[in-house]
Each structure stands twice: as C-alpha cells, then as structure tokens.
C-alpha cells in the first residue's frame, strides 16, 4: 500500500511538473501582460507536432528535437504577437477570449488537415524507457527526467524574471508602460519577447508531454481547462504559485484516477472549487 502511494505521488509530481511547464507561459501573459490567451494550448500542440516531425521524418534524436519545439513555438508566438495579439492588448477580456478561442479552432483544423485525427506516437530513447531505482523504489525513467527538466527550467525562469535586467524591464513595462518608455525601455519589444518566451515554454512542454499527455488535434481543447486551473489556483503573474498549484492538481488528478476511477475528473474539479474558495486570489499573488 505504501509503495503504491509513493508511486502515485511520484507520477502525480511528474504530471504536475508537465502541466506547470506548459501553463507557466499562460501565467506570464495573463498576470503580467493582462491578456487572456485561450490559444496557449495551440502553441503546446505546435511544439508536440514539431517534435514528432523531427523524430519521425527527419531522424533527429529526441533531445535535439526539444529545442526545435521550443524555437518553433516561440517564433510562432512572436509572429502572432506582432501581427495580431498586440492589437487586442487594450481590448476587453471578452474580445481577447473570442479572438484566442478562434485561433485555437483554426489550429485544431490545421493540425487535423496536416496530420489527421489520430494520436501521434513518439519513440523515446532507450535510456528514457522502463524504470530506474531511486532510493530503493522503482520509478519511471521518463517521469524522473521530466521532473529534472522542470526543476532546471523553473530555477532558470525565476532567475530571469527576478534577477536580470530583462526581468526588471518586464515588471516595469507591466506596472507603468509610459514611465517604462520614458526610461528608455522598448515596451513593445519586451512584450513581444515575453510572449515568445511563454509560447516557447508551452511548445517545449508539448514536446515533452507527448508520451504522457498524448498528441492529437484536440489537444488544445482537451487540456485548456487544466492550464487555466493551474493559473487560476496558483495565481497569475507568478512562478511559484502555478508550480505549487500544478503539483497539487497533478497529484490529486493521478490519485483520483488510480483510487476512484469511476469519478472521472470530479476529484480535480472539486479540489479546484475548494482551493478557489480558500485562496480566491490564488495561492501566491503577484507582488506589486
């Protein structure tokens, strides 16, 4: 019983880490840029399809396909931000929702036309298959790899936002665009790079998550609620909040499916209601 519980906790942490990696970019755009981007999952799907294409058609090794997924999604985010998204920064949230959900449906239709409606397989390297022994417990090698990658990215992202000149420019641009521009900050460029970073992280998460989440054209719609839950429960505009929320939601989702599979997704939605009642502003709100 104890071994099963530890295994469920480990799988939940790995699943939550993946949710965090994809959702953290949405937290940045919603909390820092005040833009509700429901098409965030489409960038994750793009990263997944780029990863699959590089693996199956170009013969690129798995680890080398991941930077390709990040760069492709970041570039797509940069182009769309320059051409479309920036026109709606001052629009109402309803306009932003309608626009971004339209982008999502277009992405679903495009993926179906290019790749078909079926699940896409991914061939992991031998060293990421099977299980490894960790403190006497056999755990999935790939899930352990996921946790390690997310830990490194979380530390790097926290350092970027909190300790670098670029992070200071982001915070200044969000708090007061006119004052930031008066100090010589190119607010437009900062927003573009921030949006591209969030999109790239989503694409990286999409590439890493093929083996865990699966990949088909309905991906952005299937997991949209999960990404929004992570941001809503954790608190938009922070790094630690979505991380804690994703881990908690990941553990409870895996535990619910393992111990009470007949309830479906009821466990995670019930947990969401409780946490939003207890923490209406999120687990960790953005510091002003």
N, C-alpha and C positions, 0 to 999 in steps of 0.2 A: 504493500500500500504506500509506504513512504517513498519507495523508488519510483512508483508511478506518479506520485505527487511532484517529486523533483523533476521528473521528465516533463510533466505538463507545464510546470513553472518555466523550465528552460525553453520549451517550444513557444510558450507564451511571450517570453522575453525576446526571442528571435523574431517572432511575428510582429510584436510591438515595435521592435527596432526598425523593421522594414516599413511599417506604417509611418513611423516618425521621419525616416529619411525622405519619403515621398511627400509627407504633409508639411515639413518644416518650411518649404518654399511658399506654400499657401499661407502659413502663419506670417511670413515676412510681408507678402503682398497685401494681406488683409489687415495686419496690425500696423505695419509701418507705412504702407502706401495707401491704405484705406480703400482698397479695391477688392470687390468680391469676385473672385475668378473661379467660376464653376467649371472652367475648362482645364483646370490644373491636372486632372487625371488624364487628359488627352496628351499632355507632354510626357507623362509617365508611360503611356501606351506607346508613344513615338519612340522613346528610349528602348522599350522592350522589342519593338519590331526592328529597330536598327541593330540591336544586339543579335537577334535571330538571323537577320540577313547577313551580317558579317560572319556569323558562325557557320551557317549552312551553305551560303552561296560564295563567300569569299575565302572560307577556310581560315579565318582569323581566330587565334586562340581566345578562350573565354575571357581571360583577364585583360587582354588587349582590346576586346570588344566593348568593355565597360567605359573607357574614356571616349570611345566613339559615340556611345549612347548619351553620355553627358554633353558632349560638344554639339551633337545634332539637336538635342532638345534645347540647349542654351541658345543656339543660333536661331532656331525656330521661334523661341520666346523673344529674342532680340528683334527679329524682323517684325513679328506681330505687334510687339510693343510700339515700335517705331511707326508702323503703318496704321494700326487700329486701336490698340488699347489706350494709348495716351489721349485719344480724342474723348475718352469717357472717364477720365480721372475726376472731373468735376461734375459728372452726371449723377443722377440719383442711383441708389443701390438697385432699384428695380430695373433700370436701364442696363446696369452692369450685369445683373443676373440674366436678363433676357439675351443680351449680347453673348455672354460667355457660354450659356447653355446652347445657343445656336452654333457656336464654334465646336462644342462637344459633339453635337449631332452630325455636323459636317465631318469631323474626324472619324466618327463611327462608320459613316457611309464610305469614306475614303479607304479606311482600313479593310472594310468588307470587300470593296471592289478590287483592291490590290492583293489581298492575302486570303480572301474567302472567310467564311464564318466559323471555321474550325479552330480548335486550340492549337497553338504553336508549340512544338517540342523544343527542348533545349538540351544539348549534350554537354554535361558538366565534365571537367577533367577528373581523372581517376582519383586524385588526392582530395577531391571535394565530395566523393561519394562515400556511402557507408557511414560507419560510426568510428569515433575515437574515444579513448578512455580519458576521462577528466575527473581526477580525484576519486578514482575507483568507480565512476559512473559512466556508462556508455552513452554518448550523446551524438547527435547528427553532426557530421563534419561540416556540412554546408551551413547549417544553422549557427554553428560556432564561428564560422567565417563571417557570416552576416553580422553577428554581434560585434566582432572585432572591427569590421569596416565601419559600422555605425559609430562606435566609440571614437575612432580616429576622426571621422568627419565631424562629429559633434564638438570635439575639442578644437578642431581647426575652425569651424564656423563660429564658435564662441569667441575665439581669439580674433577672428576677422571683424566681428561686429563690435566687440568691446575694447579691443586693444590697438586697432590700426587706424590710420588716417581715413581710409575709405569708410570704415565703420562710423567714425565720427561725422563724416560727410553725410552718410545715410541718416543718422539721427538728427543732424542739423536741418537737412532738407525736409524731413518729415515734420519737425516741430514748427519751423517757420521758413517757408520757401523764399520769401522776399528777403529776409535777413541773411539766409544762406547765400543767395545770389549776390547780395551786397558784399559779402565776404570773399567773393571770387569763386564760389563753388558752382560748377556746372550742374544745376539741379536736374536738367533733362538727361544728361549723360549718366548721372548717379542712379536715377530711376530706371533707365534702360539696363544698366549693368546689374542692378539689384533684381530686376525682373528676369533677366537672363540667368542669373545665378540660381534663383528659385526654380526656374524651368529646368535647368541643367540637373539640379539635385533630384527633381522628380523623374527625369529621364534615367538617371543613374539608378534610382530606386526601382524603376520599371524594369531595367535590365537585370538587376539583381533578384527581382521578385518573380521572374518567370517560373522558376521551379517551385515556388511556394504559393504564389497567388494565381498562377496561370496567366495566359495571354490570349485573348480573342478580341474582336472588335467591340464587344460590350464592356470592356474593362473600365473605361471612364465612368460609365453609368453604374456599374456593379459596385465599385468601391468609392463612389463620390461621397456617400453618406459617412463612410469610415473616415475619410480625410477631413470632412467637416467636423466630425465628432472630436477628432484629435485636437483640432484648433479651438473649437468651442469650449471643450472641457479644460484644455491646457491653458488657454489664454492667448489671443492673437498678439503677434509682435514680440514674442519671447522665444528663447531657445529651450530653456529648462522646462517651461510649462508643457508644451507639446510632447517633450521627451517623456516626462512623468505620465502624462495622460495616455500616450501611445503604449507605454509598458503596461499600465494598469488595464487598459482596454484589451490589449493583446492577451494578457494572462487570463482575464475573465472570459474572453471570447473562446480561447482554446479550452479552458476548463469547462465552460458551458457545453461546448460541442462534444467533449470527452465524457463528462459525467451525466449530463442531461440532454442528449442529442435530440430528444423529441421536442424540446422547447425552441429549437432553431436559434434565431438571433434575439430571442426575447431577453436573454440574460444581459447582453451588452446594451440593449436599449433601456432596460430597467436601470442598469448601472448609470447610464448617461443621465437619466432623469434625476436620480438621487444626487449625483455629483453636481449637476447644474443647480439644483436646489441649495445644496450646501455651499457651492462656490459659483455664484451667478456671474462673477467677473472672470472666471477661470481660476485654475489652481495657482497660477503666477501671472499677475497682470503686468503689462509693460510699464517700466519705470518712466516717469515723465522727465 
